[in-house]
Amino acid sequence: MRQSFNPQLELGATPIEEIRFNPRSRDDIPQLLRGLQYIYATPATREAVFEVLQRHIGVDVNFNNGRPGMDLWVLLVLGTLRLGLNCDYDRLHDLANEHRTIRAMLGHGDWRDEHLYGLQTLRDNVTLLSEDMLQEINALVVKAGHNLVKKKTKKR
């Protein structure tokens, strides 16, 4: 099984729950990252999303052979960015390796962080997200959103 996320932070890494975004930004990347941050910071939602990912991805992974796959959190962040921005793998590759806030969401620190994602690695892993899997995750996120913003009841 793939690891859901690495609980051990890299040196200089900001905990995902503490990442700050520019509230005045009108770009779509901070909006996507805020949604992912909410998923990560809400244990019930996070575990439900990871359960869907784990059920569909990495069933036959053997850690004694080859390289381990991407953490499920990294896969979710990169897959969400690819679909949410409607970008190709070249842009995703650049964002994953060069965008400071995205790298923080992936769990990388600023200090001596030399981890780079290969283009083929991104293609091989992000394509594992199927439409059925994303529909299940979408349903979980919508449910969490409804719980977050409860509808006001009308008084009669």
KEMARZA-460713 format. One line per 2 residues: number of its first residue (from 1); their letters; for each residue x, y, z of N, C-alpha, C. Coordinates in nm, 2 decimals, always signed. Each point is the difference from the previous one (the first is absolute). Example, Ala and Ser with C-alpha at 12.3 -4.5 7.8 and 13.67 -1.06 7.14 Angstrom:
2
1 = as = +1.32/-0.57/+0.78/-0.09/+0.12/+0.00/+0.09/+0.12/+0.00 | -0.04/+0.11/-0.07/+0.09/+0.11/+0.00/-0.08/+0.11/+0.08
***
This chain:
156
1 = mr = +0.08/-0.12/+0.00/-0.08/+0.12/+0.00/+0.09/+0.12/+0.00 | -0.05/+0.11/-0.07/+0.07/+0.12/+0.00/-0.02/+0.07/+0.14
3 = qs = +0.09/+0.08/+0.03/-0.01/+0.08/+0.12/-0.09/+0.12/-0.02 | -0.09/+0.02/+0.09/-0.10/+0.11/-0.02/+0.07/+0.14/+0.00
5 = fn = +0.08/+0.03/+0.09/+0.08/+0.12/+0.01/+0.12/-0.03/+0.10 | +0.10/+0.08/-0.02/+0.12/-0.02/+0.09/-0.02/+0.09/+0.12
7 = pq = -0.03/-0.06/+0.12/-0.02/+0.09/+0.12/+0.12/+0.07/+0.05 | +0.12/-0.04/-0.04/+0.12/+0.06/+0.04/+0.03/+0.12/-0.10
9 = le = +0.00/+0.12/+0.05/+0.03/+0.12/-0.08/+0.14/+0.00/-0.04 | +0.03/+0.05/-0.12/+0.14/+0.03/-0.04/+0.05/+0.12/+0.08
11 = lg = +0.13/+0.02/+0.02/+0.06/+0.11/+0.07/-0.04/+0.13/-0.07 | -0.06/+0.09/+0.07/-0.04/+0.13/-0.06/-0.14/-0.01/-0.06
13 = at = -0.07/-0.11/+0.00/-0.13/-0.01/-0.06/-0.11/+0.06/+0.09 | -0.10/+0.06/-0.06/-0.11/+0.06/+0.08/-0.11/-0.11/+0.01
15 = pi = -0.05/-0.02/+0.11/-0.12/-0.09/+0.01/-0.11/+0.04/-0.09 | -0.06/-0.09/-0.07/-0.10/+0.04/-0.10/-0.11/+0.08/+0.06
17 = ee = -0.04/-0.03/+0.12/-0.11/+0.08/+0.06/+0.04/+0.15/+0.03 | +0.13/+0.03/+0.00/+0.05/+0.13/+0.03/+0.04/+0.08/-0.13
19 = ir = -0.01/-0.05/-0.11/+0.03/+0.07/-0.13/-0.10/+0.11/-0.01 | +0.06/+0.12/-0.03/-0.08/+0.12/-0.02/-0.01/+0.04/-0.15
21 = fn = -0.12/+0.04/-0.04/-0.02/+0.04/-0.14/-0.03/+0.14/+0.00 | +0.02/+0.07/-0.11/-0.03/+0.14/-0.02/-0.15/+0.01/-0.02
23 = pr = -0.07/+0.06/+0.10/-0.15/+0.00/-0.01/-0.05/+0.09/-0.11 | +0.08/+0.08/-0.06/-0.04/+0.09/-0.10/+0.03/-0.05/-0.14
25 = sr = +0.06/-0.12/-0.01/+0.04/-0.06/-0.13/-0.13/-0.04/-0.07 | +0.00/+0.03/-0.13/-0.12/-0.04/-0.08/+0.04/-0.12/-0.09
27 = dd = +0.12/-0.05/+0.02/+0.04/-0.11/-0.08/-0.07/-0.13/+0.05 | +0.00/-0.10/-0.08/-0.07/-0.12/+0.04/+0.08/-0.10/+0.08
29 = ip = +0.13/+0.01/+0.00/+0.09/-0.09/+0.07/-0.02/+0.01/+0.15 | +0.00/+0.12/+0.06/-0.03/+0.01/+0.15/-0.13/-0.06/+0.04
31 = ql = -0.10/+0.02/-0.09/-0.14/-0.05/+0.03/+0.01/-0.15/+0.01 | +0.06/-0.07/-0.10/+0.01/-0.14/+0.00/+0.08/-0.05/+0.12
33 = lr = +0.11/+0.07/+0.03/+0.08/-0.04/+0.12/-0.07/+0.02/+0.13 | -0.08/+0.10/+0.01/-0.08/+0.02/+0.13/-0.10/-0.12/+0.02
35 = gl = -0.06/-0.04/-0.11/-0.09/-0.12/+0.01/+0.08/-0.12/+0.04 | +0.11/-0.02/-0.06/+0.09/-0.12/+0.04/+0.04/+0.01/+0.15
37 = qy = +0.03/+0.12/+0.04/+0.04/+0.03/+0.14/-0.11/-0.04/+0.09 | -0.12/+0.03/-0.03/-0.12/-0.03/+0.08/-0.01/-0.16/+0.01
39 = iy = +0.01/-0.07/-0.11/+0.00/-0.14/+0.00/+0.10/-0.06/+0.09 | +0.13/+0.05/-0.01/+0.11/-0.05/+0.08/-0.03/+0.03/+0.15
41 = at = -0.05/+0.12/+0.03/-0.01/+0.04/+0.14/-0.13/-0.06/+0.07 | -0.08/-0.06/-0.08/-0.12/-0.07/+0.06/+0.02/-0.15/+0.00
43 = pa = +0.03/-0.06/+0.11/+0.04/-0.14/+0.00/-0.11/-0.09/-0.06 | -0.12/+0.02/+0.03/-0.11/-0.09/-0.05/+0.00/+0.00/-0.15
45 = tr = +0.00/+0.12/-0.06/+0.00/+0.02/-0.15/+0.13/-0.06/-0.06 | +0.11/+0.03/+0.06/+0.13/-0.04/-0.05/+0.01/-0.16/+0.00
47 = ea = -0.05/-0.06/+0.11/+0.01/-0.15/+0.00/-0.10/-0.06/-0.10 | -0.11/+0.06/-0.02/-0.10/-0.05/-0.10/+0.06/+0.02/-0.14
49 = vf = +0.06/+0.11/-0.03/+0.06/+0.02/-0.13/+0.12/-0.10/-0.02 | +0.08/-0.02/+0.10/+0.11/-0.09/-0.01/-0.04/-0.14/-0.02
51 = ev = -0.12/-0.04/+0.06/-0.05/-0.13/-0.01/-0.04/-0.03/-0.14 | -0.07/+0.10/-0.07/-0.03/-0.01/-0.14/+0.12/-0.02/-0.09
53 = lq = +0.10/+0.08/+0.03/+0.13/+0.00/-0.08/+0.06/-0.14/+0.02 | +0.01/-0.04/+0.13/+0.07/-0.13/+0.03/-0.07/-0.12/-0.06
55 = rh = -0.13/+0.01/-0.01/-0.08/-0.11/-0.05/+0.02/-0.01/-0.15 | +0.02/+0.11/-0.07/+0.02/-0.01/-0.15/+0.14/+0.00/-0.05
57 = ig = +0.09/+0.05/+0.09/+0.14/+0.01/-0.05/+0.09/-0.08/+0.09 | +0.10/-0.06/-0.05/+0.11/-0.06/+0.07/-0.04/-0.13/+0.07
59 = vd = -0.10/-0.07/-0.05/-0.04/-0.13/+0.06/+0.11/-0.10/-0.01 | +0.08/+0.00/-0.11/+0.10/-0.10/-0.02/+0.14/+0.05/+0.02
61 = vn = +0.02/+0.11/+0.08/+0.13/+0.06/+0.02/+0.08/-0.09/+0.09 | +0.12/-0.04/-0.04/+0.09/-0.08/+0.09/+0.12/+0.09/+0.03
63 = fn = +0.02/+0.04/+0.13/+0.10/+0.09/+0.04/+0.14/-0.07/+0.00 | +0.01/-0.13/-0.02/+0.13/-0.07/-0.01/+0.05/+0.01/-0.14
65 = ng = -0.08/+0.04/-0.10/+0.05/+0.01/-0.14/-0.02/+0.14/-0.06 | +0.09/+0.05/-0.07/-0.01/+0.12/-0.07/-0.01/+0.12/+0.09
67 = rp = -0.05/+0.11/-0.05/-0.01/+0.12/+0.07/-0.14/+0.01/+0.06 | -0.02/+0.07/+0.12/-0.13/+0.02/+0.05/-0.07/+0.10/-0.08
69 = gm = -0.13/-0.01/-0.01/-0.08/+0.10/-0.07/-0.01/+0.13/+0.07 | -0.06/+0.10/-0.06/-0.02/+0.13/+0.06/-0.10/-0.02/+0.12
71 = dl = +0.03/+0.08/+0.11/-0.10/+0.01/+0.11/-0.14/+0.03/-0.06 | -0.10/-0.05/+0.06/-0.14/+0.03/-0.04/-0.03/+0.15/+0.00
73 = wv = +0.06/+0.07/+0.11/-0.03/+0.15/+0.01/+0.06/+0.07/-0.12 | +0.13/-0.03/-0.04/+0.06/+0.06/-0.11/-0.08/-0.03/-0.13
75 = ll = -0.04/-0.12/-0.01/-0.08/-0.04/-0.12/-0.13/+0.08/-0.01 | -0.06/+0.02/+0.12/-0.13/+0.08/+0.00/+0.02/+0.14/-0.03
77 = vl = +0.11/+0.06/+0.06/+0.03/+0.14/-0.03/+0.03/+0.03/-0.15 | +0.09/-0.08/-0.05/+0.04/+0.01/-0.14/-0.12/-0.03/-0.10
79 = gt = -0.08/-0.10/+0.03/-0.11/-0.03/-0.08/-0.11/+0.10/+0.00 | -0.02/+0.06/+0.12/-0.10/+0.11/+0.02/+0.05/+0.12/-0.08
81 = lr = +0.12/+0.03/+0.01/+0.06/+0.12/-0.08/-0.02/-0.02/-0.15 | +0.04/-0.12/-0.04/-0.01/-0.03/-0.15/-0.14/+0.02/-0.05
83 = lg = -0.10/-0.06/+0.07/-0.14/+0.01/-0.04/-0.06/+0.14/+0.02 | +0.03/+0.05/+0.12/-0.05/+0.13/+0.03/+0.05/+0.12/-0.08
85 = ln = +0.12/-0.01/-0.05/+0.06/+0.10/-0.08/-0.01/-0.03/-0.15 | -0.05/-0.13/-0.03/+0.00/-0.05/-0.14/+0.13/+0.02/-0.07
87 = cd = +0.11/-0.04/+0.07/+0.13/+0.02/-0.05/+0.06/-0.13/-0.05 | +0.10/+0.01/-0.09/+0.07/-0.12/-0.05/+0.11/-0.04/+0.10
89 = yd = +0.06/-0.11/-0.03/+0.10/-0.05/+0.09/+0.13/+0.09/+0.01 | +0.03/+0.07/-0.11/+0.11/+0.09/+0.00/-0.02/+0.11/+0.11
91 = rl = -0.12/+0.06/+0.00/-0.03/+0.11/+0.09/+0.00/-0.06/+0.14 | -0.06/-0.12/+0.02/-0.01/-0.06/+0.13/+0.15/-0.03/+0.05
93 = hd = +0.08/-0.04/-0.09/+0.14/-0.03/+0.04/+0.07/+0.13/+0.05 | -0.02/+0.11/-0.07/+0.05/+0.13/+0.04/-0.05/+0.04/+0.14
95 = la = -0.13/-0.01/+0.01/-0.07/+0.04/+0.13/+0.05/-0.08/+0.12 | +0.02/-0.13/-0.02/+0.04/-0.09/+0.11/+0.14/+0.02/+0.04
97 = ne = +0.08/+0.05/-0.10/+0.15/+0.02/+0.03/+0.03/+0.14/+0.04 | -0.08/+0.10/-0.04/+0.04/+0.14/+0.01/-0.09/+0.09/+0.08
99 = hr = -0.13/-0.04/+0.03/-0.09/+0.08/+0.07/+0.01/-0.02/+0.15 | +0.04/+0.10/+0.07/+0.04/-0.01/+0.14/-0.12/-0.05/+0.09
101 = ti = -0.12/+0.05/-0.02/-0.12/-0.04/+0.08/-0.04/-0.14/-0.04 | +0.00/-0.04/-0.12/-0.03/-0.14/-0.04/+0.10/-0.09/+0.06
103 = ra = +0.13/+0.03/+0.00/+0.10/-0.08/+0.06/-0.03/-0.02/+0.15 | -0.04/+0.11/+0.07/-0.03/-0.01/+0.14/-0.12/-0.09/+0.02
105 = ml = -0.10/+0.00/-0.09/-0.12/-0.09/+0.01/+0.04/-0.15/-0.02 | +0.11/-0.02/-0.08/+0.05/-0.13/-0.02/+0.09/-0.05/+0.11
107 = gh = +0.03/+0.09/+0.10/+0.07/-0.04/+0.12/+0.15/+0.03/-0.01 | +0.04/+0.08/-0.10/+0.14/+0.03/-0.01/+0.03/+0.13/+0.07
109 = gd = +0.12/+0.01/+0.06/+0.05/+0.12/+0.07/+0.08/+0.09/-0.10 | +0.03/+0.12/+0.05/+0.07/+0.10/-0.08/+0.15/-0.03/+0.01
111 = wr = +0.04/-0.06/+0.11/+0.15/+0.00/+0.03/+0.06/-0.13/-0.06 | +0.09/+0.02/-0.10/+0.07/-0.11/-0.06/-0.09/-0.11/-0.06
113 = de = -0.11/+0.04/-0.04/-0.10/-0.10/-0.06/+0.04/-0.02/-0.15 | +0.05/-0.12/-0.03/+0.05/-0.03/-0.13/-0.09/-0.10/-0.07
115 = hl = -0.11/-0.04/+0.06/-0.09/-0.10/-0.07/-0.07/+0.07/-0.12 | +0.02/-0.07/-0.11/-0.07/+0.05/-0.12/-0.08/-0.12/-0.06
117 = yg = -0.12/+0.04/-0.05/-0.08/-0.10/-0.06/+0.03/-0.02/-0.15 | +0.02/-0.12/-0.05/+0.02/-0.02/-0.14/-0.13/+0.01/-0.08
119 = lq = +0.01/+0.04/-0.12/-0.12/+0.01/-0.09/-0.07/-0.14/-0.01 | +0.08/-0.10/-0.03/-0.06/-0.13/-0.02/-0.06/-0.06/+0.13
121 = tl = +0.06/+0.04/+0.12/-0.05/-0.04/+0.13/-0.14/+0.06/+0.02 | -0.01/+0.12/-0.04/-0.13/+0.07/+0.01/-0.10/-0.07/-0.09
123 = rd = +0.03/-0.02/-0.12/-0.09/-0.07/-0.10/-0.04/-0.13/+0.05 | +0.10/-0.08/+0.05/-0.03/-0.14/+0.04/-0.10/+0.00/+0.12
125 = nv = +0.02/+0.09/+0.09/-0.08/+0.00/+0.13/-0.13/+0.07/-0.01 | +0.00/+0.12/-0.06/-0.12/+0.08/-0.01/-0.11/-0.07/-0.08
127 = tl = +0.05/-0.07/-0.11/-0.10/-0.07/-0.08/-0.07/-0.12/+0.07 | +0.04/-0.03/+0.12/-0.06/-0.11/+0.08/-0.14/+0.05/+0.06
129 = ls = -0.02/+0.13/+0.00/-0.12/+0.05/+0.05/-0.11/-0.02/-0.11 | -0.10/-0.09/+0.03/-0.10/-0.03/-0.09/-0.12/+0.09/+0.02
131 = ed = -0.09/+0.01/-0.10/-0.12/+0.08/+0.01/-0.09/-0.05/+0.12 | -0.01/-0.13/+0.01/-0.09/-0.06/+0.11/+0.06/+0.04/+0.14
133 = ml = +0.13/-0.01/+0.01/+0.06/+0.04/+0.13/-0.02/+0.15/+0.03 | +0.02/+0.08/-0.10/-0.02/+0.14/+0.02/-0.15/+0.04/+0.03
135 = qe = -0.09/-0.07/-0.06/-0.14/+0.02/+0.04/-0.03/-0.04/+0.14 | +0.06/-0.11/+0.05/-0.01/-0.03/+0.14/+0.06/+0.10/+0.09
137 = in = +0.11/+0.05/-0.03/+0.07/+0.10/+0.08/-0.08/+0.13/+0.00 | -0.05/+0.04/-0.12/-0.09/+0.12/-0.01/-0.12/-0.01/+0.09
139 = al = -0.06/-0.12/+0.01/-0.12/-0.02/+0.08/+0.04/+0.02/+0.15 | +0.12/-0.05/+0.04/+0.04/+0.02/+0.14/+0.03/+0.15/+0.03
141 = vv = +0.06/+0.07/-0.10/+0.03/+0.14/+0.03/-0.12/+0.08/+0.00 | -0.10/-0.03/-0.08/-0.12/+0.08/+0.00/-0.08/-0.02/+0.13
143 = ka = +0.00/-0.13/+0.05/-0.06/-0.03/+0.13/+0.07/+0.08/+0.11 | +0.13/+0.00/+0.00/+0.08/+0.08/+0.10/-0.03/+0.15/-0.01
145 = gh = -0.02/+0.05/-0.12/-0.03/+0.14/-0.02/-0.14/+0.03/+0.05 | -0.10/-0.09/-0.02/-0.13/+0.02/+0.06/+0.00/+0.00/+0.15
147 = nl = +0.09/-0.08/+0.06/+0.01/+0.00/+0.15/+0.07/+0.12/+0.04 | +0.09/+0.06/-0.07/+0.07/+0.12/+0.04/-0.09/+0.12/-0.01
149 = vk = -0.08/+0.01/-0.10/-0.09/+0.11/-0.02/-0.14/-0.05/+0.01 | -0.05/-0.01/+0.12/-0.14/-0.06/+0.02/-0.10/+0.10/-0.05
151 = kk = -0.10/-0.05/-0.06/-0.11/+0.09/-0.05/-0.08/+0.05/+0.12 | -0.04/+0.13/-0.01/-0.08/+0.06/+0.10/-0.14/-0.05/-0.01
153 = tk = -0.06/-0.04/+0.11/-0.14/-0.04/+0.00/-0.09/+0.12/+0.00 | -0.11/-0.01/-0.08/-0.09/+0.11/-0.01/-0.10/-0.01/+0.12
155 = kr = -0.03/+0.12/+0.06/-0.10/+0.00/+0.11/-0.14/+0.02/-0.06 | -0.09/-0.07/+0.05/-0.14/+0.02/-0.05/-0.08/+0.08/+0.09
***
